[in-house]
Amino acid sequence: MKKVKLQVPATVANLVCGFDILGMAIHEPYDEMEIKLLETPEIIIKHLDNFGLPEDPSKNVAGVVLLKIQEYLNLKNGFEVIINKKIKPGSGLGSSAASAAGAAIGANALLGKIFTEEELVYFAMFGEELASGVKHADNIAPCIFGGITLVKSSKPVDIIPLNAPDLFVTAVHPQVEVKTSDARQILKKNILLKDAIEQWGNIAGLVAGIQKNDIALIGRSLNDVIVEPIRSILIPKFNEIKEKSLQLGALGGGISGSGPSIFMLSEKQETSQKIAEMMKSVYDEIDIESFVYVSKINPSGIKIIEN
């Protein structure tokens, strides 16, 4: 195989209470990537989008992943990567993870699928480290595995795929930027034991609810007492959108990744669509452009569309 084309989906990290350990793939938006295996050792990065991302492979999220794979295998071949990014950087929808995971999956396909999914997560985390300063896998894991994933450990990589309940996801991306690195810097370095205990209960309840397909348990576990109260101040109208979503029948939701995107889970598509209309209306009222997506949970993650 000399060339592979990929659709690389957006992801929702944290799932409210699971900071850095829970993540979920959705269907839209998604990046398009084309990766070619070269006879020569150079790594070539080309962007078709207008986000101004660096094309120097050592400074590009996809590039550093390919450099790590090349180094690990002592590979004499290189790669050419063409990226049409539709997941806006700084959106909170896993833009950097999409580039990193797409590069890992694409390279693996071209090399004969020599790596396991967990090994691909390991390589892709170097891209996240470049983007945010931290090797975290909560976006990368669902992008590669699909569905909902639990990152039991990132060192060593230990990923647990969870069930994907038949739920609808509404996500709104207001056109303001929140950098992951900045959103991490404002977090508390120490937390109260009582808050940690409450958070652990919510995480355990959420995982149990997902595995048992207990919708009510999922809903009452979507609560974050540690990260959301701090990060939500960076997102215009966050509290209003969350409150109105719950009034419209959402199970719950919160900040997608580090924001500014907000997601809500619903049992019915009709509810999800009503929430989408409300989200758009709230941001229209304050003259902030926004993009709204209604999707089911994406069970397969990255999709190879042509080779």
C-alpha positions as CSV (number, residue, x, y, z in Angstrom):
1,M,0.0,0.0,0.0
2,K,1.4,3.4,-1.1
3,K,-1.3,5.8,-0.1
4,V,-4.2,5.9,2.4
5,K,-7.1,8.4,2.9
6,L,-8.7,8.9,6.3
7,Q,-11.7,10.5,7.9
8,V,-10.6,11.4,11.4
9,P,-13.4,12.3,13.8
10,A,-13.8,14.9,16.5
11,T,-13.7,13.7,20.0
12,V,-15.2,14.8,23.4
13,A,-12.7,14.4,26.2
14,N,-13.3,14.2,29.9
15,L,-17.0,13.5,29.7
16,V,-17.5,16.0,32.5
17,C,-16.0,14.2,35.5
18,G,-13.4,12.0,33.9
19,F,-10.5,14.5,33.5
20,D,-7.8,13.1,31.2
21,I,-9.2,9.5,31.4
22,L,-12.6,9.4,29.6
23,G,-13.3,10.3,25.9
24,M,-15.9,9.8,23.2
25,A,-15.7,9.8,19.4
26,I,-18.5,11.6,17.5
27,H,-19.2,11.7,13.7
28,E,-18.9,15.4,13.0
29,P,-16.9,17.4,12.4
30,Y,-14.0,15.4,11.0
31,D,-10.6,16.0,9.4
32,E,-9.6,14.6,6.1
33,M,-6.0,13.2,5.7
34,E,-4.1,11.6,2.9
35,I,-0.8,9.9,3.8
36,K,1.7,8.5,1.3
37,L,4.6,6.2,1.9
38,L,7.8,7.6,0.3
39,E,10.9,5.8,-0.9
40,T,13.0,8.6,0.6
41,P,13.2,9.4,4.4
42,E,11.8,12.9,4.5
43,I,8.5,13.8,6.2
44,I,6.4,16.3,4.2
45,I,3.4,18.0,5.7
46,K,0.9,20.0,3.6
47,H,-2.2,21.8,4.9
48,L,-5.2,22.5,2.7
49,D,-6.9,24.5,5.5
50,N,-6.4,28.1,6.5
51,F,-5.5,27.7,10.1
52,G,-1.8,28.6,9.6
53,L,-0.5,25.5,11.3
54,P,3.3,24.8,10.9
55,E,4.4,22.4,8.1
56,D,7.8,21.8,9.6
57,P,7.4,18.2,10.7
58,S,9.2,18.8,14.0
59,K,6.6,21.5,14.9
60,N,3.5,19.8,13.4
61,V,1.4,17.4,15.5
62,A,1.2,14.8,12.7
63,G,4.8,15.3,11.8
64,V,6.2,14.5,15.3
65,V,4.2,11.3,15.4
66,L,5.6,10.1,12.1
67,L,9.1,11.1,13.2
68,K,8.7,9.0,16.3
69,I,7.5,6.0,14.3
70,Q,10.3,6.5,11.8
71,E,12.9,6.6,14.7
72,Y,11.4,3.6,16.5
73,L,11.6,1.4,13.4
74,N,14.8,2.9,12.1
75,L,12.7,3.3,8.9
76,K,14.3,4.4,5.7
77,N,11.0,5.4,4.2
78,G,9.3,8.8,4.8
79,F,5.8,10.1,4.6
80,E,3.9,12.8,2.8
81,V,0.8,14.0,4.7
82,I,-1.9,16.2,3.2
83,I,-4.3,17.5,5.9
84,N,-7.7,19.2,5.3
85,K,-8.5,20.2,8.9
86,K,-12.2,20.8,9.6
87,I,-11.9,20.4,13.4
88,K,-10.7,23.9,14.3
89,P,-7.6,24.1,16.6
90,G,-8.5,25.3,20.0
91,S,-12.1,24.1,19.7
92,G,-12.1,21.5,22.5
93,L,-13.1,18.9,20.0
94,G,-9.8,17.1,19.7
95,S,-8.2,18.9,16.8
96,S,-4.6,18.1,17.7
97,A,-5.6,14.5,18.7
98,A,-7.2,14.0,15.2
99,S,-3.9,15.0,13.5
100,A,-1.8,12.8,15.8
101,A,-4.1,9.8,15.7
102,G,-4.7,10.1,12.0
103,A,-0.9,10.1,11.3
104,A,-0.4,7.0,13.5
105,I,-3.3,5.0,12.0
106,G,-2.3,6.0,8.4
107,A,1.4,5.1,8.9
108,N,0.4,1.8,10.4
109,A,-1.9,0.9,7.5
110,L,0.9,1.8,5.0
111,L,3.4,-0.3,7.0
112,G,1.2,-3.4,7.0
113,K,-0.6,-2.9,10.4
114,I,2.4,-3.8,12.5
115,F,1.3,-1.9,15.6
116,T,-1.4,-2.6,18.1
117,E,-4.0,0.1,18.9
118,E,-2.4,0.8,22.2
119,E,1.0,1.2,20.5
120,L,-0.6,3.7,18.2
121,V,-2.0,5.6,21.2
122,Y,1.6,5.7,22.5
123,F,3.0,7.2,19.3
124,A,0.1,9.7,19.0
125,M,0.6,11.0,22.5
126,F,3.8,12.7,21.3
127,G,1.6,14.9,19.1
128,E,-0.5,15.8,22.1
129,E,2.6,16.6,24.0
130,L,3.6,19.1,21.3
131,A,0.2,20.7,21.3
132,S,-0.4,21.0,25.0
133,G,2.8,20.2,26.8
134,V,1.2,17.0,28.3
135,K,1.0,13.4,27.0
136,H,-2.7,12.7,27.5
137,A,-4.7,10.1,25.6
138,D,-8.4,11.0,26.4
139,N,-9.0,12.3,22.9
140,I,-6.6,10.0,21.1
141,A,-8.0,6.8,22.5
142,P,-11.6,7.2,21.3
143,C,-10.3,8.5,18.0
144,I,-8.3,5.3,17.5
145,F,-10.5,2.7,19.3
146,G,-13.9,4.4,18.5
147,G,-16.8,4.8,20.9
148,I,-16.1,5.6,24.5
149,T,-12.8,4.8,26.1
150,L,-11.3,4.8,29.6
151,V,-7.6,5.6,29.8
152,K,-6.6,3.5,32.8
153,S,-3.0,4.5,32.4
154,S,-1.0,6.5,29.9
155,K,2.4,5.2,31.2
156,P,2.3,2.4,30.3
157,V,-0.6,2.8,27.9
158,D,-3.6,0.9,29.1
159,I,-6.9,1.6,27.3
160,I,-10.2,0.1,28.2
161,P,-12.9,0.4,25.5
162,L,-16.4,0.9,27.0
163,N,-19.9,0.3,25.7
164,A,-21.3,3.1,23.4
165,P,-24.9,3.7,24.6
166,D,-27.4,4.6,21.9
167,L,-27.4,8.3,22.8
168,F,-27.3,11.6,20.8
169,V,-24.6,14.2,21.3
170,T,-25.2,17.9,20.7
171,A,-22.0,19.9,20.6
172,V,-21.7,23.7,20.1
173,H,-18.4,25.4,19.2
174,P,-18.6,29.1,19.8
175,Q,-15.9,30.9,17.8
176,V,-13.7,31.9,20.7
177,E,-10.4,30.2,21.4
178,V,-9.4,28.4,24.5
179,K,-5.9,26.9,24.3
180,T,-5.5,23.6,26.1
181,S,-2.2,24.7,27.6
182,D,-3.9,27.8,29.0
183,A,-6.9,25.9,30.3
184,R,-4.5,23.5,32.1
185,Q,-2.6,26.4,33.7
186,I,-5.6,27.7,35.6
187,L,-6.5,24.4,37.3
188,K,-5.9,24.0,41.0
189,K,-2.7,22.2,41.9
190,N,-4.4,20.7,45.1
191,I,-8.0,19.7,45.7
192,L,-9.9,18.9,48.9
193,L,-10.4,15.2,49.8
194,K,-14.1,15.6,50.0
195,D,-14.2,16.9,46.4
196,A,-12.0,14.1,45.3
197,I,-14.3,11.5,46.9
198,E,-17.3,13.1,45.2
199,Q,-15.5,13.1,41.8
200,W,-14.4,9.5,42.2
201,G,-18.0,8.5,42.8
202,N,-19.2,10.4,39.7
203,I,-16.5,8.7,37.5
204,A,-17.3,5.3,38.9
205,G,-21.0,5.9,38.5
206,L,-20.6,7.1,34.9
207,V,-18.5,4.1,33.9
208,A,-21.0,1.8,35.5
209,G,-23.9,3.5,33.8
210,I,-22.2,3.3,30.4
211,Q,-21.4,-0.4,30.9
212,K,-24.9,-1.3,32.2
213,N,-26.6,1.1,29.7
214,D,-28.3,2.6,32.7
215,I,-29.4,6.0,31.3
216,A,-30.5,7.4,34.6
217,L,-27.2,6.6,36.3
218,I,-25.3,8.2,33.4
219,G,-27.4,11.3,33.8
220,R,-26.8,11.7,37.5
221,S,-23.1,10.9,37.2
222,L,-22.4,13.8,34.7
223,N,-21.2,16.1,37.4
224,D,-17.8,17.7,37.8
225,V,-16.9,19.5,41.1
226,I,-13.2,20.0,40.3
227,V,-12.4,21.2,36.8
228,E,-15.7,22.6,35.3
229,P,-16.2,25.3,38.0
230,I,-12.8,26.8,37.0
231,R,-12.7,26.3,33.3
232,S,-16.3,27.3,32.7
233,I,-15.4,31.0,33.4
234,L,-13.5,30.9,30.1
235,I,-16.6,30.0,28.1
236,P,-19.3,32.7,27.4
237,K,-22.8,31.7,28.4
238,F,-21.7,28.2,29.7
239,N,-24.0,28.2,32.7
240,E,-27.0,29.4,30.7
241,I,-26.5,26.8,28.0
242,K,-26.1,24.0,30.5
243,E,-29.2,25.0,32.5
244,K,-31.4,25.4,29.4
245,S,-30.2,22.1,28.0
246,L,-31.2,20.3,31.2
247,Q,-34.6,22.0,31.0
248,L,-35.0,20.8,27.5
249,G,-34.4,17.2,28.6
250,A,-30.7,16.6,28.3
251,L,-29.2,13.9,30.4
252,G,-26.3,16.1,31.2
253,G,-23.1,17.4,29.7
254,G,-20.5,20.0,30.1
255,I,-17.2,21.3,28.6
256,S,-15.8,19.3,25.7
257,G,-12.1,18.9,26.5
258,S,-10.7,22.2,27.6
259,G,-13.4,24.1,25.7
260,P,-14.8,26.4,24.4
261,S,-17.1,23.7,22.9
262,I,-19.9,22.4,25.1
263,F,-21.6,19.0,24.7
264,M,-24.9,17.5,25.9
265,L,-26.1,13.9,25.8
266,S,-29.8,13.1,25.1
267,E,-31.8,10.0,24.7
268,K,-33.9,11.3,21.7
269,Q,-32.8,13.0,18.5
270,E,-35.7,15.4,18.9
271,T,-34.3,16.6,22.2
272,S,-30.8,16.9,20.8
273,Q,-32.1,19.0,17.9
274,K,-34.0,21.3,20.3
275,I,-30.8,21.8,22.3
276,A,-28.9,22.5,19.1
277,E,-31.3,25.3,18.2
278,M,-31.2,26.8,21.7
279,M,-27.3,26.8,21.7
280,K,-27.2,28.6,18.4
281,S,-29.8,31.1,19.6
282,V,-27.9,31.9,22.8
283,Y,-24.7,32.7,20.9
284,D,-26.5,34.6,18.2
285,E,-28.0,36.9,20.8
286,I,-24.5,38.0,21.9
287,D,-23.1,38.1,18.3
288,I,-20.8,35.2,18.7
289,E,-20.7,32.9,15.7
290,S,-21.1,29.3,16.5
291,F,-21.2,25.9,14.9
292,V,-23.5,23.2,16.2
293,Y,-23.3,19.5,15.6
294,V,-25.8,16.7,16.3
295,S,-24.4,13.2,16.2
296,K,-24.6,9.8,17.6
297,I,-21.6,8.3,19.4
298,N,-19.1,7.2,16.7
299,P,-18.4,3.5,17.4
300,S,-15.6,3.1,14.9
301,G,-13.4,6.2,15.2
302,I,-11.0,6.8,12.3
303,K,-12.3,5.5,9.0
304,I,-10.1,4.5,6.1
305,I,-12.0,5.8,3.1
306,E,-9.7,5.0,0.3
307,N,-6.3,3.3,-0.3
